[in-house]
């Protein structure tokens, strides 16, 4: 009987509190930017039901993201959902979101314990707000046809213009403590895995999630492409 109680106590010690990821969706948000980290959490929930990911929008109405894909948010800013991390994806819509005062006020209202994260040009929003000053961050490094022309600019170079006091990194994921930025569109996968790491899950757990997703070979190749800052494991 005593042995069973000891086993239960040991089991309780190893339980990780729930980690909630809120993903911002807006007009013309890039699909893979927000769907990839959501997908990582979705699969991880099969092993750890305490994990949760959900969509947050400015208001509770359908949001038409890139290529016309329309999604329904779970919460609006007004709902003020509790979350451990807030993620801004990239996409054409970030050009407007950089100047969205409601979004900026919402971000500033989040508690210090909430991680601020982004994929691709989502980092532009934080840069515009001055939140990347003095720390390392990244954005997409590969230009599309327009960005490669004389009319455009590679997103990571544009980030350097928006946030001149930011240390620009070419790593796939840059963890600067509270601020975590990821590079190009598909790097949302690695951001999802890294958030599991920040939530306190070990490499065995994360590798198993990658295996179930049949992404383990890519994960093995990218797992060390992280520039560390002042990161601290949750707990």
N, C-alpha and C positions, 0 to 999 in steps of 0.2 A: 504493500500500500504506500509506504513512504517512498519507495523507489519510483512509483508511478507519479507521485506528487512532484518529485524532483525532476522527472522527465517533462512534466507539464510546465514547470517553472522555467526550465531550460528552453522549451519551445517558445514560451512567451517572450523571453529575452531576444530571440532571433526574429520576432515578428517586426516588420518594418511598417511604420505608420503609413496611411494612405498618402499618395502623392497625386495632386490634381494639376493637370496641364490645360490651361485655357489658351485656345488658338483664335486669334483675331481674323475675321473674314470681312472682306470689303469688295467693292466693285473692282473687277479685273485683277483680283489676287491670283497669283500663279498656282495652278492646281496641285502640282507635285510638292510645292513648297509647304503647303499646309496638310496635304493628304499623307505624305511620307511619314512625318513624325506621329501623326494620328494613327497611321497603320502600325507603326512600331509599338505604340502603347496598346493598340487593340489586340495584337498578338501576345504581348507581354501579359495582358490580363488573363490569358488562359492559364498562366503559371502563378500570377499574383493578382487576384481579384480586387485588391485594395487600390490598384492603379486606376486612374480615370483621366480621360481626355474629352474635351467638349469645345464647342464653337461659341465665340463671343462676337457680337456685332454692335455697332452704334445703336441700332434699334431692332426691334423684333419684327423683321419682315424678310422675305426671300432676298438673298444676295446673289447677284449674277457675277460669278468669278470668271477667270480667263476662259475664252472659247465658248462662252455662253452656259457653262455648267452652273446651275443654280442650286444653292444650298440653303438650309434653314438653320439659323443659329439656335443654340440652346438657351443663351442668355443675352441680355442687352447690357450696356454700361449701367443702366439704372438698377439692374438686379444686383450688381456688386457681388458676383459669386466669389467664394473663397477659392484661392488657387495658390499653388506653390511655384508655378512658373507661368509666364505670359509670353506668347510667341507671336511675332509679326512676320508673316510670309512676305515674299517679294511679289513682283508682277507689275504690269503697267500702272496699276492703281496706286502704287507707292508715290507717284509724282504728286497726286492729290493729297494722299495721307500725310505727307511731309508737312502739310499746312493745315491739317485738320485739328483745330483747337480743342474740340471735344475729346479726341483721341489723346492729345498731349495732356489734358487735364486728368483724364482717366489714368494714364500711365503714372503721372505724378502722385495720384491718390493711392496707388498700390503700396502695401506695406514693404518695408525694407527687406523683409524675409522672402518676398516674392522675387524669383529670378526673372530678369528681363532678357528675352532671347529673340533671335531672328534668323531667318533664312534669306539668302540672296540680298536683294535690294531692300528688304525689311530693315536692314541696319541704317539705311538712309534716314528713317524716321528718328531713330535714336540720335544719329549724328546731327540732324537739324535741331534737335532739342538740347544739344550740348552735353548729352549723357556719355558720349564717347571721348570727351576731352581727357587727354592724359593717359588713356588706356589703349590696349590693342584691340583691333576689330577687323573684320573682313567682309567681303561681298563677292558677287560673281566675277570670275576672272576671264571667262570666255564671252566674247562679244557676239551678238546676233548681227544680221546683215546691216541693219540701220546703224547700230552702235559702232560697227567697224568702218562705216563711211565717214566722210568729212562732216556729216551732219550730226554725228553722235559721239559717244564716248563710252569706253569700257566701264561697266558699273563700279569696279573697284577703284578706278581712277576718279570717277565721279564722287565716290565716298570721300576720297582725299580732298576734293574741293569743298564738299559740304562740311566736313569736319577736319579742318587743317590741323587741329591740336590732337588728333587721333593718330596712334601708331598703326599704320596700315600693315596688315599681315596677309600672307598668301596661304596660310594654313587652311585646311578644310574646316576645322572647327577652332575657334579661339575662345578660351575660357578666361575671362578677366574678373572672376569673382562673381558679382551679381550679374554682370553683363556677359552673355554668351552669344556669339554670332557664328553663323555657318556660311560657307561660300556659295557655290552655284546651286542650281535647282535641285539636283539629286542629293545634295549634301544634307537635306532634311532627314534623310535616313540616319546619317551619322549623328546629327543633333538629337534625334530621338533616342538613339542608343546612349549618347553621352548624358542625357537627362536621366536615364535610368541609373547611370553611374552616380550622378549627383544626388539622386534620391536615396542612394545607399545600397543598391544592388551590386553584387560582385560580378567578376568577369565570367564565372561559370554560368550564372543566370543570363547575362547579356549574350554570351556566345550561343546559349541554347535558344534564345529568342531568334538570333540571326540564323541558326540552323533550321528552325521550323519555317522561317521565311524563305529558305533556300537562298540566303544572302551571305552565308558564312564566309565564302571565299572573298567577296568584296569587303566584308567587315574586317577580315584578317589583314587585308591590304591597307585599309584606311584607319584602323583603330589607333595607330600611333601618330596620325596626321592631326595632332591637336597641339595648339600652342597654349601652354598653361599660364595662368595669371595668378590671381589670389584665390584660386578655387579651394573650396573646403567641402568635404563630403558631409552630407546632411546627417544629423544624428546628435 
